[in-house]
């Protein structure tokens, strides 16, 4: 019998709601979040730390690159910030691991972690722009992220197993994603039912 996948990769355009979904999935113990490292400054809601990101200086990021800490690094076109994904070894048992990633890097990660399941979170462009403004995104960064969103969404459609549109309440979206995780990562129908019920 084939083993079920152990890694959920969450992708989607900036401002689509990926972080909110992943944080709630972790809180519900539907997944275990694996953070990425980034040189971007923390947002207002990340000043005390972030579940899905570790914030480091450019110098520290360079040091981690040299030591081979990351299996993949990348950036958003038009922004100076870099992101890095540490070398990944899935844990055994319990909920699956989850990571937020950019769509163009999914295929290279899939070579490292075969059988990864990819979910895209997306929304209408005006809604994503509104969320980016609400979190205090500077105008130059806002423009770069909005320009990148079309390409990111298109790339995501090519690699995502499931696409979730963030057009209702956050609770409704997280409930829907939680049910999908239960189905896609269940070792048995009993495990799926237990996760959906939690």
Order of alpha helices (4+ residues) and beta strands (2+ residues): beta-alpha-beta-beta-beta-alpha-beta-beta-beta-alpha-beta-alpha-alpha-beta-alpha-alpha
